[in-house]
């Protein structure tokens, strides 16, 4: 006895739900990739072979705008600060730290005297300081 199927299986698949999922994933990854480091300054760090494994909780960035103009930024903030405000902010941010350490991110074109000013803040307040570099 030969039985015939009344309904046939449709081999086609609706792709509209698949494209919706791909579109939502694309939006999700685009949004999260912009949130990774929203306040990062573009700095050309000097190169070095030695790297320190210590982690600093606070960073001071020194940006060279050319013609002797340098700005200081705490934790990648877009708003520049004067050197006297940098010291006050570092004291506020590091007063609760057990081992207060901060890192200096500086353009490679910034003169050493600007970096030494920030290092003097660390010496006056007994902080440890890390000078950030790029690996060679």
DSSP file (Angstrom, degrees, kcal/mol; ACC not computed):
  #  RESIDUE AA STRUCTURE BP1 BP2  ACC     N-H-->O    O-->H-N    N-H-->O    O-->H-N    TCO  KAPPA ALPHA  PHI   PSI    X-CA   Y-CA   Z-CA
    1    1 A X              0   0    0      0, 0.0     2,-0.6     0, 0.0     0, 0.0   0.000 360.0 360.0 360.0 123.5    0.0    0.0    0.0
    2    2 A X        -     0   0    0      2,-0.0     2,-0.5     0, 0.0     0, 0.0  -0.811 360.0-159.6 -96.5 118.7    1.5    3.3   -1.1
    3    3 A X        -     0   0    0     -2,-0.6     2,-0.4     0, 0.0     0, 0.0  -0.832   6.2-154.3 -99.0 134.8    0.9    6.2    1.2
    4    4 A X        -     0   0    0     -2,-0.5     2,-0.3     2,-0.0    -2,-0.0  -0.839  18.0-118.1-107.9 145.1    1.3    9.7   -0.3
    5    5 A X        -     0   0    0     -2,-0.4     3,-0.1     1,-0.2     0, 0.0  -0.614  14.3-157.7 -78.0 136.8    2.0   12.7    1.7
    6    6 A X  S    S+     0   0    0     -2,-0.3     2,-0.4     1,-0.2    -1,-0.2   0.898  79.7  39.9 -81.6 -42.3   -0.6   15.4    1.5
    7    7 A X  S    S-     0   0    0      0, 0.0     2,-0.3     0, 0.0    -1,-0.2  -0.872  76.5-144.4-110.2 141.8    1.7   18.3    2.4
    8    8 A X        -     0   0    0     -2,-0.4     2,-0.3    -3,-0.1    -2,-0.0  -0.791  24.2-109.2-102.1 146.7    5.2   18.7    1.2
    9    9 A X        -     0   0    0     -2,-0.3     2,-0.7     1,-0.1    -1,-0.0  -0.569  29.1-131.4 -73.6 132.5    8.0   20.2    3.2
   10   10 A X        -     0   0    0     -2,-0.3    -1,-0.1     1,-0.1     0, 0.0  -0.771  13.0-161.5 -87.9 115.5    9.0   23.6    2.0
   11   11 A X        +     0   0    0     -2,-0.7     2,-0.2     2,-0.1    -1,-0.1   0.596  61.5  98.7 -75.7  -8.1   12.8   23.7    1.6
   12   12 A X        -     0   0    0     -3,-0.0     2,-0.4     1,-0.0    -2,-0.1  -0.495  59.6-154.1 -80.1 148.3   12.9   27.5    1.6
   13   13 A X        -     0   0    0     -2,-0.2     2,-0.5     0, 0.0    -2,-0.1  -0.970  20.3-117.3-123.8 138.7   13.8   29.4    4.8
   14   14 A X        -     0   0    0     -2,-0.4     4,-0.3     1,-0.1     3,-0.2  -0.618  24.5-170.4 -75.4 123.8   12.7   33.0    5.6
   15   15 A X     >  +     0   0    0     -2,-0.5     4,-2.4     1,-0.2     5,-0.2   0.476  64.4  89.9 -94.3  -3.7   15.8   35.2    5.9
   16   16 A X  H  > S+     0   0    0      1,-0.2     4,-1.7     2,-0.2    -1,-0.2   0.899  89.1  46.8 -64.6 -40.1   14.1   38.3    7.3
   17   17 A X  H  > S+     0   0    0     -3,-0.2     4,-1.9     2,-0.2    -1,-0.2   0.870 111.5  52.6 -69.7 -34.3   14.5   37.2   11.0
   18   18 A X  H  > S+     0   0    0     -4,-0.3     4,-2.2     2,-0.2    -2,-0.2   0.907 109.0  48.8 -66.0 -41.9   18.2   36.3   10.3
   19   19 A X  H  X S+     0   0    0     -4,-2.4     4,-2.4     1,-0.2    -1,-0.2   0.853 108.4  54.9 -67.8 -32.8   18.9   39.7    8.8
   20   20 A X  H  X S+     0   0    0     -4,-1.7     4,-2.4    -5,-0.2    -1,-0.2   0.924 109.0  47.4 -63.0 -43.9   17.2   41.3   11.8
   21   21 A X  H  X S+     0   0    0     -4,-1.9     4,-2.3     2,-0.2    -2,-0.2   0.917 112.7  48.2 -64.5 -43.8   19.5   39.5   14.2
   22   22 A X  H  X S+     0   0    0     -4,-2.2     4,-2.3     1,-0.2    -1,-0.2   0.904 111.6  50.8 -63.4 -41.5   22.6   40.3   12.2
   23   23 A X  H  X S+     0   0    0     -4,-2.4     4,-2.2     2,-0.2    -2,-0.2   0.915 110.7  48.3 -62.6 -44.5   21.6   44.0   12.0
   24   24 A X  H  X S+     0   0    0     -4,-2.4     4,-2.4     1,-0.2    -2,-0.2   0.886 111.4  50.3 -64.7 -39.3   21.0   44.1   15.8
   25   25 A X  H  X S+     0   0    0     -4,-2.3     4,-2.5     2,-0.2     5,-0.2   0.898 109.0  52.3 -64.4 -40.0   24.4   42.5   16.4
   26   26 A X  H  X S+     0   0    0     -4,-2.3     4,-2.1     2,-0.2    -2,-0.2   0.929 110.9  46.6 -61.5 -45.8   26.1   45.0   14.1
   27   27 A X  H  X S+     0   0    0     -4,-2.2     4,-2.4     2,-0.2     5,-0.2   0.918 111.3  52.7 -62.4 -43.4   24.5   47.9   16.0
   28   28 A X  H  X S+     0   0    0     -4,-2.4     4,-2.5     1,-0.2    -2,-0.2   0.927 111.5  44.8 -59.3 -47.1   25.5   46.4   19.4
   29   29 A X  H  X S+     0   0    0     -4,-2.5     4,-1.8     1,-0.2    -1,-0.2   0.847 112.0  52.5 -70.0 -33.1   29.2   46.0   18.4
   30   30 A X  H  X S+     0   0    0     -4,-2.1     4,-1.1    -5,-0.2    -1,-0.2   0.918 112.6  44.9 -66.2 -42.4   29.3   49.5   16.9
   31   31 A X  H  X S+     0   0    0     -4,-2.4     4,-0.8     1,-0.2     3,-0.4   0.930 115.2  46.3 -68.2 -45.4   28.0   51.1   20.0
   32   32 A X  H  < S+     0   0    0     -4,-2.5     4,-0.3     1,-0.2     3,-0.3   0.810 106.8  58.4 -70.6 -28.2   30.2   49.1   22.4
   33   33 A X  H >< S+     0   0    0     -4,-1.8     3,-0.6     1,-0.2     4,-0.4   0.823 104.5  51.3 -71.4 -28.3   33.3   49.7   20.4
   34   34 A X  H 3< S+     0   0    0     -4,-1.1     3,-0.2    -3,-0.4    -1,-0.2   0.711 105.8  56.8 -77.9 -19.0   32.9   53.4   20.7
   35   35 A X  T 3< S+     0   0    0     -4,-0.8     3,-0.4    -3,-0.3    -1,-0.2   0.478  81.8  88.8 -88.4  -2.2   32.5   53.1   24.5
   36   36 A X  S <  S-     0   0    0     -3,-0.6    -1,-0.2    -4,-0.3    -2,-0.1   0.945 114.3  -6.7 -62.6 -49.4   35.9   51.3   24.9
   37   37 A X  S >  S+     0   0    0     -4,-0.4     3,-1.0    -3,-0.2    -1,-0.2  -0.581  72.0 164.9-146.8  77.4   37.9   54.5   25.4
   38   38 A X  T 3  S+     0   0    0     -3,-0.4    -1,-0.1     1,-0.2    -2,-0.1   0.767  77.0  44.2 -73.3 -24.4   35.8   57.6   24.8
   39   39 A X  T 3  S+     0   0    0     36,-0.1    -1,-0.2     2,-0.1     2,-0.2   0.039  79.4 138.9-108.6  27.2   38.1   60.2   26.3
   40   40 A X    <   -     0   0    0     -3,-1.0     2,-0.3     1,-0.0    -3,-0.1  -0.500  43.1-142.7 -77.1 138.0   41.4   59.0   24.9
   41   41 A X        -     0   0    0     -2,-0.2     2,-0.9    32,-0.1    -2,-0.1  -0.758  20.8-116.7 -94.7 145.8   43.9   61.6   23.7
   42   42 A X        +     0   0    0     -2,-0.3     2,-0.4     2,-0.0    65,-0.1  -0.746  47.5 167.2 -84.5 108.3   45.9   60.9   20.6
   43   43 A X        -     0   0    0     -2,-0.9     2,-1.0    20,-0.1    64,-0.1  -0.958  37.4-140.0-124.5 141.2   49.5   60.8   21.8
   44   44 A X        -     0   0    0     -2,-0.4    64,-2.0    90,-0.0    65,-0.2  -0.841  31.7-157.6 -96.0  97.4   52.7   59.7   20.1
   45   45 A X        -     0   0    0     -2,-1.0    88,-0.1    62,-0.2    62,-0.1  -0.432  19.9-105.9 -76.5 148.3   54.4   58.0   22.9
   46   46 A X        -     0   0    0     60,-0.4    88,-3.2    86,-0.4     2,-0.3  -0.347  39.3-110.0 -67.2 157.3   58.2   57.5   22.9
   47   47 A X  E     +a  134   0A   0     86,-0.2     2,-0.3    89,-0.1    88,-0.2  -0.651  40.6 169.1 -93.5 147.2   59.4   53.9   22.2
   48   48 A X  E     -a  135   0A   0     86,-2.6    88,-1.1    -2,-0.3    85,-0.1  -0.990  35.1-147.0-152.9 151.7   61.1   51.7   24.8
   49   49 A X  S    S+     0   0    0     -2,-0.3     2,-0.4    86,-0.2    -1,-0.1   0.745  82.4  76.0 -91.3 -26.7   62.2   48.1   25.3
   50   50 A X        -     0   0    0     85,-0.0     2,-0.4     2,-0.0    83,-0.1  -0.720  62.2-171.5 -90.0 132.3   61.5   48.0   29.0
   51   51 A X        -     0   0    0     -2,-0.4     2,-0.4    81,-0.0    81,-0.1  -0.959  15.7-136.8-124.3 142.5   58.0   47.7   30.3
   52   52 A X        -     0   0    0     -2,-0.4    78,-0.0     1,-0.1    -2,-0.0  -0.786   0.6-154.0 -98.2 138.6   56.7   48.0   33.8
   53   53 A X        +     0   0    0     -2,-0.4    -1,-0.1     2,-0.1     2,-0.1   0.538  61.0 109.9 -87.9  -6.5   54.1   45.6   35.1
   54   54 A X        -     0   0    0      1,-0.1     2,-0.5     0, 0.0    -2,-0.1  -0.380  62.1-137.6 -71.2 148.2   52.7   48.0   37.7
   55   55 A X        -     0   0    0     -2,-0.1     2,-0.4    48,-0.0    46,-0.1  -0.918  10.1-153.7-110.0 130.1   49.2   49.4   37.2
   56   56 A X        -     0   0    0     -2,-0.5    46,-0.2     1,-0.1    44,-0.1  -0.804   7.5-155.1-100.0 143.4   48.5   53.1   37.9
   57   57 A X  S    S+     0   0    0     44,-1.1     2,-0.4    -2,-0.4    45,-0.1   0.706  80.2  44.9 -88.4 -21.0   45.0   54.1   38.8
   58   58 A X  E     -b  102   0B   0     43,-0.8    45,-2.3     2,-0.0     2,-0.4  -0.939  68.2-161.2-124.9 144.6   45.4   57.7   37.6
   59   59 A X  E     -b  103   0B   0     -2,-0.4    16,-3.4    43,-0.2     2,-0.5  -0.969   7.0-159.0-127.6 145.0   47.0   59.1   34.4
   60   60 A X  E     -bC 104  74B   0     43,-2.9    45,-3.0    -2,-0.4     2,-0.4  -0.989  13.8-161.9-119.0 121.7   48.3   62.5   33.5
   61   61 A X  E     -bC 105  73B   0     12,-3.1    12,-2.4    -2,-0.5     2,-0.6  -0.875   5.0-159.1-106.4 136.3   48.6   63.2   29.8
   62   62 A X  E     -bC 106  72B   0     43,-2.9    45,-1.7    -2,-0.4     2,-0.4  -0.966  12.3-163.8-115.3 118.1   50.7   66.0   28.4
   63   63 A X  E     - C   0  71B   0      8,-2.6     8,-2.0    -2,-0.6     2,-0.6  -0.862  11.2-144.2-107.6 133.8   49.7   67.1   24.9
   64   64 A X  E     + C   0  70B   0     -2,-0.4     6,-0.2     6,-0.2     3,-0.1  -0.871  18.0 177.3 -97.6 116.7   52.0   69.2   22.6
   65   65 A X  E     -     0   0B   0      4,-2.8     5,-0.1    -2,-0.6    -1,-0.1   0.364  49.6-108.1 -98.2   2.6   49.9   71.7   20.5
   66   66 A X  E >  S+ C   0  69B   0      3,-0.5     3,-1.2    43,-0.0    -1,-0.2   0.043  93.8  61.8  88.6 159.1   53.0   73.2   18.9
   67   67 A X  T 3  S-     0   0    0      1,-0.3     3,-0.1    -3,-0.1    -1,-0.0   0.819 130.6 -57.0  56.1  36.9   54.7   76.6   19.4
   68   68 A X  T 3  S+     0   0    0      1,-0.2     2,-0.6     0, 0.0    -1,-0.3   0.667 100.3 135.0  75.1  18.0   55.4   75.9   23.1
   69   69 A X  E <   +C   66   0B   0     -3,-1.2    -4,-2.8     2,-0.0    -3,-0.5  -0.894  26.2 173.6-104.6 121.4   51.8   75.2   24.1
   70   70 A X  E     -C   64   0B   0     -2,-0.6     2,-0.3    -6,-0.2    -6,-0.2  -0.977  11.9-162.0-128.0 138.2   51.3   72.2   26.3
   71   71 A X  E     -C   63   0B   0     -8,-2.0    -8,-2.6    -2,-0.4     2,-0.4  -0.912   9.6-142.3-120.7 150.4   48.2   71.1   28.1
   72   72 A X  E     -CD  62  81B   0      9,-1.0     9,-2.3    -2,-0.3     2,-0.4  -0.915  16.0-172.1-113.0 135.5   47.7   68.6   31.0
   73   73 A X  E     -C   61   0B   0    -12,-2.4   -12,-3.1    -2,-0.4     2,-0.5  -0.995  15.2-142.3-132.1 131.2   44.8   66.2   31.1
   74   74 A X  E >  S-C   60   0B   0     -2,-0.4     3,-1.6     5,-0.4   -14,-0.2  -0.818  83.0 -12.4 -94.8 127.8   43.8   64.0   34.1
   75   75 A X  T 3  S-     0   0    0    -16,-3.4    -1,-0.2    -2,-0.5   -15,-0.1   0.818 126.7 -57.6  53.4  37.9   42.6   60.5   33.2
   76   76 A X  T 3  S+     0   0    0     -3,-0.4    -1,-0.3   -17,-0.2    -2,-0.1   0.649  87.0 166.1  73.7  15.5   42.2   61.3   29.5
   77   77 A X    <   -     0   0    0     -3,-1.6    -1,-0.2     1,-0.1   -16,-0.1  -0.333  38.5-138.6 -64.0 145.3   39.8   64.2   30.1
   78   78 A X  S    S+     0   0    0     -5,-0.1     2,-0.5     2,-0.1    -1,-0.1   0.729  81.5  86.3 -78.0 -21.8   39.3   66.5   27.1
   79   79 A X  S    S-     0   0    0     -5,-0.1    -5,-0.4     1,-0.0    -2,-0.1  -0.691  78.7-132.7 -84.6 125.7   39.4   69.7   29.3
   80   80 A X        -     0   0    0     -2,-0.5     2,-0.3    -7,-0.1    -7,-0.2  -0.393  20.7-160.2 -75.7 154.3   43.0   70.9   29.8
   81   81 A X  B     -D   72   0B   0     -9,-2.3    -9,-1.0    -2,-0.1     2,-0.1  -0.921  19.2-110.2-131.1 156.8   44.2   71.9   33.3
   82   82 A X     >  -     0   0    0     -2,-0.3     4,-1.7   -11,-0.1     3,-0.1  -0.381  36.7-107.0 -78.8 165.4   47.0   74.1   34.6
   83   83 A X  H  > S+     0   0    0      1,-0.2     4,-1.4     2,-0.2    -1,-0.1   0.840 120.3  54.2 -65.3 -32.4   50.0   72.5   36.3
   84   84 A X  H  > S+     0   0    0      1,-0.2     4,-1.5     2,-0.2    -1,-0.2   0.870 108.6  48.8 -69.2 -35.4   48.8   73.8   39.7
   85   85 A X  H  > S+     0   0    0      1,-0.2     4,-2.6     2,-0.2    -2,-0.2   0.812 104.0  61.4 -71.8 -29.5   45.4   72.2   39.2
   86   86 A X  H  X S+     0   0    0     -4,-1.7     4,-2.5     2,-0.2    -1,-0.2   0.926 104.3  48.4 -61.5 -44.2   47.0   68.9   38.2
   87   87 A X  H  X S+     0   0    0     -4,-1.4     4,-2.3     2,-0.2    -1,-0.2   0.924 111.8  48.6 -63.8 -44.0   48.6   68.7   41.6
   88   88 A X  H  X S+     0   0    0     -4,-1.5     4,-2.1     1,-0.2    -1,-0.2   0.916 113.2  47.6 -62.0 -42.8   45.4   69.4   43.4
   89   89 A X  H  X S+     0   0    0     -4,-2.6     4,-2.7     2,-0.2    -2,-0.2   0.895 110.8  51.3 -66.5 -39.6   43.5   66.8   41.4
   90   90 A X  H  X S+     0   0    0     -4,-2.5     4,-2.4     2,-0.2    -1,-0.2   0.911 109.5  50.2 -64.1 -41.0   46.2   64.2   41.9
   91   91 A X  H  X S+     0   0    0     -4,-2.3     4,-0.8     1,-0.2    -1,-0.2   0.920 113.1  46.9 -62.2 -42.8   46.1   64.7   45.7
   92   92 A X  H  < S+     0   0    0     -4,-2.1     3,-0.4     1,-0.2     4,-0.3   0.915 116.6  43.1 -64.3 -42.9   42.3   64.4   45.6
   93   93 A X  H  < S+     0   0    0     -4,-2.7     3,-0.3     1,-0.2    -2,-0.2   0.821 120.6  39.1 -74.8 -30.9   42.3   61.2   43.5
   94   94 A X  H >< S+     0   0    0     -4,-2.4     3,-0.9    -5,-0.2    -1,-0.2   0.381  84.8  96.0-103.5   4.8   45.2   59.5   45.2
   95   95 A X  T 3< S+     0   0    0     -4,-0.8    -1,-0.2    -3,-0.4    -2,-0.1   0.789  89.9  44.0 -68.3 -25.8   44.5   60.3   48.9
   96   96 A X  T 3  S+     0   0    0     -3,-0.3    -1,-0.2    -4,-0.3     2,-0.2   0.493  89.8 109.9 -95.6  -3.0   42.7   57.0   49.5
   97   97 A X    <   -     0   0    0     -3,-0.9     3,-0.4     1,-0.1    -3,-0.0  -0.476  60.0-149.1 -75.9 141.7   45.1   54.8   47.6
   98   98 A X  S    S+     0   0    0      1,-0.3     2,-0.4    -2,-0.2    -1,-0.1   0.911  98.7  20.5 -73.2 -44.0   47.3   52.4   49.7
   99   99 A X  S    S-     0   0    0      2,-0.1    -1,-0.3    28,-0.0     2,-0.2  -0.768  90.7-148.5-124.4  82.8   50.2   52.6   47.2
  100  100 A X        +     0   0    0     -3,-0.4    28,-2.6    -2,-0.4     2,-0.4  -0.344  29.4 161.2 -65.0 119.4   49.6   55.9   45.3
  101  101 A X  E     + e   0 128B   0     -2,-0.2   -44,-1.1    26,-0.2   -43,-0.8  -0.999  13.2 179.5-137.7 136.9   50.9   55.5   41.7
  102  102 A X  E     -be  58 129B   0     26,-2.1    28,-2.0    -2,-0.4     2,-0.3  -0.959  18.5-133.6-135.0 159.3   50.1   57.5   38.6
  103  103 A X  E     -be  59 130B   0    -45,-2.3   -43,-2.9    -2,-0.3     2,-0.5  -0.842   8.2-141.1-114.2 149.3   51.3   57.3   35.1
  104  104 A X  E     -be  60 131B   0     26,-3.3    28,-2.8    -2,-0.3     2,-0.6  -0.940  11.8-169.2-110.3 121.9   52.5   60.1   32.7
  105  105 A X  E     +b   61   0B   0    -45,-3.0   -43,-2.9    -2,-0.5     2,-0.4  -0.956  19.5 171.9-108.5 118.1   51.5   59.9   29.1
  106  106 A X  E     -b   62   0B   0     -2,-0.6   -60,-0.4    26,-0.4   -43,-0.2  -0.974  36.8-111.5-132.9 140.7   53.4   62.4   27.1
  107  107 A X    >   -     0   0    0    -45,-1.7     3,-1.3    -2,-0.4   -62,-0.2  -0.336  33.8-120.5 -58.0 149.7   53.9   63.2   23.4
  108  108 A X  T 3  S+     0   0    0    -64,-2.0    -1,-0.1     1,-0.2   -63,-0.1   0.687 112.3  58.9 -70.4 -14.5   57.4   62.4   22.2
  109  109 A X  T 3  S+     0   0    0    -65,-0.2     2,-0.3     2,-0.1    -1,-0.2   0.495  78.6 109.0 -90.6  -3.8   57.8   66.1   21.2
  110  110 A X  S <  S-     0   0    0     -3,-1.3     5,-0.1   -48,-0.1   -46,-0.0  -0.568  76.7-114.7 -73.2 131.2   57.1   67.4   24.8
  111  111 A X    >>  -     0   0    0     -2,-0.3     3,-1.1     1,-0.1     4,-1.1  -0.277  20.4-116.8 -64.9 153.8   60.3   68.8   26.4
  112  112 A X  H 3> S+     0   0    0      1,-0.3     4,-2.8     2,-0.2     5,-0.2   0.781 109.9  68.6 -63.9 -27.6   61.6   67.0   29.4
  113  113 A X  H 3> S+     0   0    0      1,-0.2     4,-1.5     2,-0.2    -1,-0.3   0.846  98.5  51.4 -62.9 -32.4   61.1   70.1   31.6
  114  114 A X  H <> S+     0   0    0     -3,-1.1     4,-1.1     2,-0.2    -1,-0.2   0.890 112.1  45.9 -69.9 -38.3   57.3   69.6   31.3
  115  115 A X  H  X S+     0   0    0     -4,-1.1     4,-2.1     1,-0.2    -2,-0.2   0.887 109.4  55.0 -69.2 -39.4   57.5   66.0   32.3
  116  116 A X  H  X S+     0   0    0     -4,-2.8     4,-2.3     1,-0.2    -1,-0.2   0.842 100.7  60.0 -65.7 -32.8   59.8   66.8   35.2
  117  117 A X  H  X S+     0   0    0     -4,-1.5     4,-1.1     1,-0.2    -1,-0.2   0.915 108.7  43.6 -59.6 -41.5   57.2   69.3   36.5
  118  118 A X  H  X S+     0   0    0     -4,-1.1     4,-1.4     1,-0.2    -2,-0.2   0.868 111.6  53.9 -71.8 -35.6   54.8   66.4   36.8
  119  119 A X  H  X S+     0   0    0     -4,-2.1     4,-2.0     1,-0.2    -2,-0.2   0.846 103.4  57.3 -66.5 -32.1   57.5   64.2   38.3
  120  120 A X  H  X S+     0   0    0     -4,-2.3     4,-2.7     2,-0.2    -1,-0.2   0.844 101.0  56.7 -66.4 -32.7   58.1   66.9   41.0
  121  121 A X  H  X S+     0   0    0     -4,-1.1     4,-1.7     2,-0.2    -1,-0.2   0.923 107.3  49.1 -60.6 -43.2   54.5   66.7   42.0
  122  122 A X  H  X>S+     0   0    0     -4,-1.4     5,-3.0     1,-0.2     4,-0.5   0.895 111.8  48.6 -63.6 -40.2   55.0   63.0   42.6
  123  123 A X  H ><5S+     0   0    0     -4,-2.0     3,-0.8     3,-0.2    -2,-0.2   0.920 109.9  50.6 -67.6 -43.2   58.2   63.7   44.7
  124  124 A X  H 3<5S+     0   0    0     -4,-2.7    -1,-0.2     1,-0.2    -2,-0.2   0.852 119.5  37.0 -62.2 -34.4   56.5   66.4   46.8
  125  125 A X  H 3<5S-     0   0    0     -4,-1.7    -1,-0.2    -5,-0.2    -2,-0.2   0.327 111.1-115.9-102.9   6.2   53.6   64.1   47.6
  126  126 A X  T <<5 +     0   0    0     -3,-0.8     2,-0.3    -4,-0.5    -3,-0.2   0.902  62.3 151.0  60.1  45.5   55.5   60.8   47.9
  127  127 A X      < -     0   0    0     -5,-3.0     2,-0.3    -6,-0.1   -26,-0.2  -0.720  46.9-121.9-100.8 154.8   53.8   59.2   44.9
  128  128 A X  E     -e  101   0B   0    -28,-2.6   -26,-2.1    -2,-0.3     2,-0.4  -0.747  30.4-156.9 -90.1 147.0   55.2   56.6   42.6
  129  129 A X  E     -e  102   0B   0     -2,-0.3     2,-0.4   -28,-0.2   -26,-0.2  -0.974  11.2-161.7-132.0 142.5   55.3   57.6   38.9
  130  130 A X  E     -e  103   0B   0    -28,-2.0   -26,-3.3    -2,-0.4     2,-0.7  -0.984  12.8-145.8-121.2 129.7   55.4   55.6   35.7
  131  131 A X  E     -e  104   0B   0     -2,-0.4     2,-0.2   -28,-0.2   -26,-0.2  -0.867  24.3-135.6 -95.0 116.3   56.4   57.1   32.4
  132  132 A X        +     0   0    0    -28,-2.8   -26,-0.4    -2,-0.7   -86,-0.4  -0.479  30.8 169.9 -76.1 139.2   54.3   55.4   29.6
  133  133 A X        -     0   0    0     -2,-0.2     2,-0.4   -88,-0.1   -86,-0.2  -0.898  33.9-109.2-138.3 167.6   56.1   54.4   26.4
  134  134 A X  E     -a   47   0A   0    -88,-3.2   -86,-2.6    -2,-0.3     2,-0.1  -0.799  39.4-109.5 -94.9 142.7   55.3   52.3   23.4
  135  135 A X  E      a   48   0A   0     -2,-0.4   -86,-0.2   -88,-0.2    -1,-0.0  -0.457 360.0 360.0 -68.6 146.1   57.0   48.9   22.9
  136  136 A X              0   0    0    -88,-1.1    -1,-0.1    -2,-0.1   -87,-0.1   0.459 360.0 360.0 -80.8 360.0   59.6   48.8   20.2
